């Protein structure tokens, strides 16, 4: 039993020492980082103040290339005969989502004449394919 108690006491001392050392290291790092931030902040502000208006951060370059012509819009032909041209759409389940800069809207696929839409887009050199066609009403 005395050997067991001595081992437990030794483990407790080692664990306590490790915790104390770890806490000291954490406090020292926090002080060091705080000092670095305090030193770097005025320099960053000075750099921003000295920057010319032309040096403003730029957004990512546009993906459209001059050598690639823009694809023609996709034509959607509805069952009632009217047409709609869209550039950005997605099909999810039985719904077609149309996205533009002004708004987003959803159209049930059942409102489209899918075969006429496919043919019209094929004539334009575009593919319009809907997997899992919805049942006809």
KOLZASE-71549 format. One line per 4 residues: number of its first residue (from 1); their letters; for each residue x, y, z of C-alpha. Coordinates in nm, 2 decimals. Layout:
BEGIN
NUM> a> X:Y:Z  ...
END
This chain:
BEGIN
1> xxxx> 0.00:0.00:0.00  0.27:0.26:0.07  0.41:0.20:-0.28  0.08:0.26:-0.43
5> xxxx> 0.03:0.59:-0.23  0.38:0.70:-0.32  0.30:0.64:-0.70  -0.03:0.83:-0.67
9> xxxx> 0.14:1.12:-0.49  0.42:1.13:-0.75  0.16:1.13:-1.04  -0.03:1.41:-0.87
13> xxxx> 0.29:1.62:-0.83  0.38:1.56:-1.19  0.03:1.65:-1.32  0.03:1.96:-1.10
17> xxxx> 0.37:2.07:-1.23  0.27:2.01:-1.59  -0.05:2.22:-1.54  0.14:2.50:-1.38
21> xxxx> 0.40:2.50:-1.66  0.13:2.49:-1.93  -0.05:2.78:-1.77  0.27:2.99:-1.75
25> xxxx> 0.34:2.92:-2.12  -0.01:3.02:-2.22  0.01:3.35:-2.02  0.36:3.42:-2.17
29> xxxx> 0.23:3.36:-2.53  -0.08:3.58:-2.47  0.14:3.86:-2.35  0.38:3.82:-2.65
33> xxxx> 0.09:3.81:-2.90  -0.07:4.12:-2.74  0.25:4.31:-2.77  0.29:4.21:-3.13
37> xxxx> -0.07:4.32:-3.21  -0.02:4.65:-3.04  0.30:4.71:-3.24  0.15:4.59:-3.57
41> xxxx> -0.18:4.78:-3.55  -0.04:5.14:-3.59  0.18:5.02:-3.88  -0.12:4.87:-4.06
45> xxxx> -0.33:5.19:-4.01  -0.04:5.39:-4.16  -0.02:5.16:-4.46  -0.39:5.20:-4.53
49> xxxx> -0.37:5.58:-4.49  -0.07:5.60:-4.74  -0.24:5.37:-5.00  -0.34:5.54:-5.32
53> xxxx> -0.70:5.50:-5.44  -0.58:5.28:-5.72  -0.44:5.03:-5.47  -0.79:4.94:-5.34
57> xxxx> -0.85:4.56:-5.30  -0.98:4.41:-5.62  -1.25:4.15:-5.65  -1.18:3.82:-5.82
61> xxxx> -1.14:3.85:-6.20  -1.45:3.79:-6.41  -1.48:3.45:-6.56  -1.60:3.57:-6.90
65> xxxx> -1.32:3.56:-7.15  -1.29:3.77:-7.46  -1.22:3.47:-7.68  -1.52:3.28:-7.56
69> xxxx> -1.86:3.40:-7.69  -2.14:3.40:-7.43  -2.37:3.10:-7.46  -2.72:3.18:-7.58
73> xxxx> -2.99:3.18:-7.32  -3.19:2.86:-7.26  -3.55:2.88:-7.39  -3.83:2.74:-7.18
77> xxxx> -4.15:2.66:-7.36  -4.46:2.64:-7.14  -4.77:2.42:-7.20  -4.98:2.73:-7.27
81> xxxx> -4.73:2.82:-7.55  -4.54:3.12:-7.41  -4.16:3.12:-7.40  -3.91:3.24:-7.15
85> xxxx> -3.54:3.28:-7.20  -3.32:3.22:-6.90  -2.94:3.21:-6.84  -2.92:3.07:-6.49
89> xxxx> -3.15:2.78:-6.38  -3.15:2.46:-6.19  -3.37:2.16:-6.17  -3.45:2.01:-5.83
93> xxxx> -3.70:1.73:-5.82  -4.01:1.85:-5.99  -3.92:2.22:-5.98  -3.72:2.44:-6.20
97> xxxx> -3.55:2.73:-6.02  -3.47:3.04:-6.23  -3.22:3.29:-6.09  -3.16:3.64:-6.21
101> xxxx> -3.00:3.95:-6.06  -3.34:4.09:-5.97  -3.51:3.78:-5.83  -3.53:3.40:-5.80
105> xxxx> -3.85:3.21:-5.88  -3.96:2.85:-5.90  -4.17:2.69:-6.17  -4.32:2.34:-6.15
109> xxxx> -4.18:2.12:-6.43  -4.54:2.02:-6.50  -4.60:2.37:-6.64  -4.34:2.32:-6.91
113> xxxx> -4.36:2.14:-7.24  -4.04:1.95:-7.19  -4.02:1.80:-7.54  -4.07:2.13:-7.71
117> xxxx> -3.82:2.29:-7.47  -3.56:2.02:-7.55  -3.60:2.06:-7.92  -3.59:2.44:-7.92
121> xxxx> -3.26:2.43:-7.72  -3.11:2.16:-7.94  -3.16:2.39:-8.23  -2.96:2.66:-8.04
125> xxxx> -2.68:2.40:-7.97  -2.78:2.37:-7.61  -2.87:2.06:-7.41  -3.18:2.07:-7.20
129> xxxx> -3.23:1.74:-7.03  -3.44:1.67:-6.73  -3.38:1.34:-6.55  -3.67:1.18:-6.37
133> xxxx> -3.95:1.34:-6.57  -4.25:1.43:-6.36  -4.58:1.25:-6.43  -4.80:1.43:-6.67
137> x> -5.11:1.59:-6.51
END
